[in-house]
Structure formats: C-alpha cells, structure tokens
C-alpha cells in the first residue's frame, strides 16, 4: 500500500471503510500492479487484454490464456477473500511485536492453518516490499522447448510439437518460468520488464530477441553459444 493510503489507515475501521468489499481490494491491487497498463501474466503481452463481465477475469489475445490480478502474487491459490487479506496485512503491520496465527485466525475469522499460511506470505511480501517482487542483482534469462520427442523433427528455436518456456533466474534468488507463444523480442522483453528490476544486470545468450536490453537495464551481458561460450563471470548458460 502506498504512503498516501497508509497515512489514512489508522485503525481497522478505516481499513474497512477504504476497502469495504473484495471489488475495492481488487481494483486497488490492479492499480498498484499494472498502473493502467495491463499485461498478460502468462506471456507478458500488452497487445490486447480482454476483461470479462464479472470484472475479475482477463484473457490475453496473444496466448489465449485467462488470468486474474491475483496470479503470480501472494494471493494466488488462496480462497480467502481479498478483504480478509487486506485486514490481515493491516493487523500484522500494526502489531510491532508481531501477531500469532491463533490471534489472527480469531481477528479475521479463518482457521489457524489458514492464518499461519497468510502470515508467512505476508511476511514474505513485507520483507521484499512488494506483493510481486522484481528479480534483481544478476538475472539470467533463457528460453527452452519441452515436449515429447519427435524423430527427424526440427530442433532448437521453432521446434515442432514442443512448448516454448521462458525462464528467469536471479543469482542466489528466485526462479520464474512460463510458457510463451512466441520467442520474439516483443514477447520476451515484455516479460522481462514485468519481472526484472531496472537496476539488474541481465545475462542472456546471443538470441536477437534480447537486443536493446542494455538501454533499459544496468547492463546486458551476452554469452555467445555460437562461439561455444557457455560461462562468463561464474555464470553458466
């Protein structure tokens, strides 16, 4: 939550007034995540995103996959209403000495097991200062193809009957991967922008889709596989 919002949230009552239902929580989450520029959480495309009538569900015109604002955040895979998540975040940050899962379960009326799960995810977000933390420091990016073997089929980029998967690895940190429809610059750069800090050093191979990253990031270092180079500065690719 931003500073202006935090200054107004002086009690649980003010939190309830600011976020009276799940819709208000969802709209706020969409704003701080995308800031008006929707991007597919699966392929990173910003081309055309459709919103369904219920307001919660989106569909990407490029990869045809559906998603909600919760995908890829600490709220994903949770049936707990967003409003209870927001209440929990306030309670956890308001108690300087901490709060037990038992107390939280009573305060927001969930089971202790659910409260314990929420506590761990919220503490993770507080530590990283984001619901969805960007990868930082040195980040290695690469794409691969997975699927069943096909004899005499094309190998490498453009392989037939295989799924392209794009991965990003923060050195000594998190790993993120996702299937992509295309392995071109527009698709891969959009995903990198949505997941990697601008202060990061990006490592990639010589694939043309990564050209220009040096203009957006702290640095862009290239491992040239064509010259049989697979390691540089302790980084293997």
FIROBA-388004 format. One record per residue (C-alpha): residue in one letter; y, z, x negated. Coordinates in steps of 0.25 Angstrom, whole numbers, padded with zeros to 4 digits, always signed. Each point is the difference from the previous one (the first is absolute). Layout:
<atoms>
AYZX/...
</atoms>
This chain:
<atoms>
X+0000+0000+0000/X+0014-0004-0005/X+0011+0010-0004/X+0008-0002+0012/X-0012+0003+0009/X-0004+0012-0008/X+0013+0006+0002/X-0001+0000+0015/X-0014+0005+0000/X+0003+0015-0001/X-0011+0005+0009/X-0013-0005+0007/X+0008-0001+0013/X+0010-0010-0007/X-0012-0008-0005/X-0006-0001+0014/X+0014-0005+0005/X+0001-0010-0011/X-0015-0005+0002/X-0003+0003+0015/X-0012-0009+0000/X-0009-0009-0008/X+0008-0012+0002/X+0013+0007-0006/X-0009+0003-0012/X-0006-0014-0001/X+0014-0006+0000/X+0005+0009-0011/X-0012-0003-0008/X+0001-0015+0001/X+0015+0001-0004/X-0003+0008-0013/X-0012-0008-0003/X+0006-0015+0002/X+0015+0002+0002/X+0000-0011+0011/X-0008-0010-0009/X-0014+0000+0005/X-0011-0003-0010/X-0015-0001+0002/X-0008+0012-0005/X-0012-0009-0003/X+0005-0012-0007/X+0015+0003-0002/X+0005-0012+0007/X+0014+0001+0006/X+0000-0013+0007/X-0003+0003+0014/X-0005+0013+0006/X-0003+0002+0015/X+0002+0013+0007/X-0009+0002+0012/X+0006+0005+0014/X-0005+0014-0003/X+0010+0001-0012/X-0010+0006-0009/X-0009-0012-0004/X+0005-0011-0009/X-0007-0013-0004/X+0002-0009-0012/X+0002-0015+0002/X-0006-0002-0014/X-0012+0008-0001/X-0002+0002+0015/X-0003+0015-0002/X+0005+0011+0008/X+0006+0013-0005/X+0009+0012+0004/X+0011+0007-0008/X-0010+0011-0003/X-0009-0009-0008/X+0001+0003-0015/X+0007+0013+0003/X-0004+0015+0000/X-0001-0002+0015/X-0011-0011+0000/X-0014+0003+0006/X+0006+0012+0007/X-0001+0002+0015/X+0011+0011-0001/X+0013-0004+0007/X+0011-0004-0009/X+0009+0011+0007/X-0010+0011-0005/X+0000-0006-0014/X+0015+0001+0000/X+0000+0014+0005/X-0010+0004-0011/X+0009-0007-0010/X+0011+0009+0004/X-0008+0013+0000/X-0006-0003-0013/X+0014-0002-0007/X+0007+0011+0008/X-0010+0010-0006/X+0003+0002-0014/X-0012+0009-0003/X-0009-0010+0007/X-0008+0000+0013/X-0015+0001+0002/X-0008-0010+0007/X-0003+0011+0010/X+0014+0003+0003/X+0004-0015+0001/X-0012-0002+0010/X+0006+0010+0009/X+0014-0005-0001/X-0003-0014+0004/X-0013+0002+0007/X-0010-0007-0008/X-0013+0004-0006/X+0000+0007-0013/X-0008-0011-0006/X+0011-0010+0005/X+0011+0009-0005/X-0007+0001-0014/X+0000-0015-0001/X+0014-0002+0004/X+0005+0011-0010/X-0007-0008-0011/X+0006-0013+0004/X+0014+0005+0002/X+0000+0008-0013/X-0004-0013-0007/X+0012-0007+0006/X+0009+0011-0004/X-0005-0001-0014/X+0002-0015+0000/X+0013+0000+0008/X-0005-0011+0009/X-0009-0002+0012/X-0005-0012-0008/X+0003+0002-0015/X+0003-0013-0008/X-0008-0002-0013/X+0008+0003-0012/X-0001+0000-0015/X-0009-0011-0005/X-0007-0007+0012/X-0011-0011-0002/X-0001-0011+0010/X-0011-0010+0002/X-0008-0007+0010/X-0015-0003+0001/X-0010-0006+0010/X-0011+0007+0007/X-0011-0005+0009/X-0014-0006+0000/X-0005-0009-0012/X+0000-0015+0003/X-0007-0009-0011/X+0008-0011-0005/X+0013+0005+0007/X+0014+0000-0005/X+0003+0013-0009/X+0012+0008-0002/X+0013-0002+0008/X-0002-0009+0012/X-0015+0004+0001/X-0007-0005+0012/X-0006+0010+0010/X+0006+0012-0007/X+0011+0010+0003/X+0012+0001-0009/X+0003+0015-0003/X+0013+0004-0006/X+0000+0013-0008/X+0011+0009-0007/X-0003+0012-0009/X+0010+0010-0005/X-0005+0004-0014/X-0006+0014+0001/X+0004+0000+0015/X-0003-0007+0014/X-0007-0012+0003/X+0003-0009+0011/X-0007-0013+0005/X+0000-0009+0012/X-0006-0013+0004/X+0010-0012+0000/X+0000-0013+0007/X+0007-0007-0012/X+0002+0003-0015/X+0014-0007-0001/X+0013+0006-0005/X+0005+0002+0014/X-0012+0009+0005/X-0002+0008-0013/X+0014+0003-0004/X+0003+0005+0015/X-0012+0010-0002/X+0005+0004-0014/X+0014+0002+0006/X-0005+0009+0011/X-0009+0008-0010/X+0006+0001-0013/X+0013+0007-0005/X+0011-0009-0006/X-0001+0009-0012/X-0014-0003-0003/X-0006-0009-0011/X-0009-0010+0006/X-0012-0006-0007/X-0007-0013+0005/X-0007-0012-0006/X+0007-0013-0001/X-0002-0005+0014/X+0012-0007+0005/X+0002+0008+0012/X+0005+0012-0008/X+0011-0008-0007/X+0014+0006+0002/X-0005+0015+0001/X+0008+0003-0013/X+0013-0003+0008/X-0004+0011+0011/X-0007+0011-0008/X+0003+0008-0013/X-0009-0010-0007/X-0012-0010+0002/X-0010-0001-0010/X-0011-0011+0000/X-0014+0000-0005/X-0004-0015-0003/X-0014-0002+0004/X+0001-0014-0004/X+0001+0004-0014/X-0011+0010+0001/X+0009+0011+0000/X-0005+0012+0009/X+0007+0012-0006/X+0014+0003-0004/X+0006+0014-0003/X-0012+0007+0005/X-0001-0007+0013/X-0012-0008+0003/X+0000-0012+0011/
</atoms>
